[in-house]
Amino acid sequence: MLSKDARRALTAGRLAHITTINPDGSPQVSLVWVGLEGDDIVMGHLMGGRKVANIARDPRVALTIEADGANPIGMANYLIVYGHARLVEGGAPELLQRLAELYLGPGVKFPPMPNPPPGHVIHITPERVGGVGPWSV
């Protein structure tokens, strides 16, 4: 589902925004680190939180991320991914450590605490993409 260009945008070390749906139907947005596992977009979350509770109740999500380049009229490239998320218990510290190498730099220890909780890994299965860039052609 994800093109080579979309995959490159998702692994470039740029912050992404995930939007979930609150119980009252309003949007909830979180800034997240993202990576890829196969065709899934993944992010780690150590503690319970609003986005985890929202996904457990309603798995519909949208994710945005800025990308390199611009279109012919000068608009900056960005990727939007619409899909469904699923929660996998455990594995968040290991994923966050892997992503920290990209987002914070080589050799960093993250999370910076002894014995972090196992948390959740959020997997997003992309269903549709949009935005401005080679993926929207």
C-alpha positions in Angstrom: 0.0 0.0 0.0 2.8 2.5 0.9 4.9 3.6 -2.0 8.7 3.9 -1.8 8.3 7.6 -1.5 5.8 7.4 1.4 8.0 4.8 3.2 11.0 7.2 2.8 8.9 10.0 4.4 7.9 7.8 7.3 11.4 6.8 8.1 13.2 10.2 7.7 13.1 11.0 11.4 10.4 13.7 11.2 7.8 14.1 13.9 4.3 12.9 12.9 0.8 13.7 14.2 -1.7 11.0 14.9 -5.3 11.9 15.2 -7.7 9.6 17.1 -11.4 10.0 18.0 -12.4 11.0 21.5 -15.5 9.4 23.1 -17.5 12.6 22.3 -16.5 12.4 18.6 -14.0 15.2 18.8 -10.4 14.8 17.4 -7.4 14.1 19.7 -4.0 14.8 18.2 -0.6 13.6 19.5 2.9 14.3 18.3 4.7 10.9 17.8 7.8 9.2 16.6 7.1 6.7 13.8 8.7 3.8 12.1 7.8 0.9 9.9 7.4 -2.8 10.5 6.5 -4.4 7.2 3.6 -2.5 5.8 2.5 -1.1 9.2 3.3 2.3 10.7 4.4 1.8 14.3 4.8 4.0 17.4 5.5 3.2 21.0 3.5 4.4 24.0 4.8 3.6 27.5 1.8 4.6 29.7 -1.9 4.5 29.2 -3.1 7.7 27.7 -5.9 9.3 25.7 -4.7 8.0 22.3 -4.4 4.4 23.6 -7.9 4.6 25.1 -9.3 6.1 22.0 -7.7 3.4 19.7 -9.0 0.6 22.0 -12.5 2.0 21.6 -12.4 3.2 18.0 -9.4 2.1 15.8 -9.9 4.8 13.0 -6.9 7.1 12.8 -5.2 9.6 10.6 -1.5 10.4 10.6 0.3 13.3 9.0 4.0 13.9 8.5 6.1 16.5 6.7 8.3 15.3 3.9 11.2 16.6 1.8 10.6 18.5 -1.3 7.8 20.6 -2.7 5.3 20.4 -5.6 5.7 22.4 -8.8 3.9 25.5 -7.3 6.0 25.4 -4.2 3.8 23.7 -1.6 5.8 21.7 0.9 5.3 17.9 0.6 3.4 16.2 3.4 1.9 12.7 3.7 -1.5 11.9 5.2 -2.2 8.2 6.0 -5.8 7.1 6.9 -6.2 3.7 8.4 -7.1 1.5 11.4 -4.8 1.1 14.4 -4.4 -1.9 16.7 -2.7 -2.1 20.1 -0.1 -4.7 20.8 0.8 -5.0 24.5 4.4 -4.8 25.3 7.4 -3.9 23.2 7.2 -0.1 23.6 10.6 0.4 25.2 12.4 -1.7 22.5 10.6 0.2 19.7 11.3 3.6 21.3 15.0 2.7 21.7 15.2 1.8 18.0 13.4 5.0 17.0 15.5 7.1 19.4 18.6 6.3 17.3 16.9 8.1 14.4 15.1 10.9 16.3 17.7 11.7 19.0 21.0 10.3 17.6 23.2 7.3 17.7 24.0 5.7 21.1 21.3 7.5 23.1 19.5 5.5 25.7 15.7 5.8 25.6 13.5 5.7 27.5 15.8 7.3 30.1 14.6 5.3 33.0 15.4 1.9 34.6 12.8 -0.8 34.0 10.4 1.1 31.8 6.9 -0.3 31.6 6.1 -2.6 28.6 3.5 -0.2 27.3 1.9 -0.7 23.9 3.1 -0.7 20.3 0.5 1.0 18.1 0.3 -0.5 14.6 -1.5 1.5 11.8 -2.6 -0.4 8.8 -2.7 2.2 6.0 -5.9 2.2 3.9 -5.6 5.4 2.0 -3.0 8.1 1.5 -3.1 11.7 0.5 -1.3 15.0 1.0 1.1 16.8 -1.3 3.9 14.7 -2.8 4.7 11.9 -5.2 2.2 9.6 -3.3 -0.7 11.8 -4.3 -0.2 11.5 -8.0 
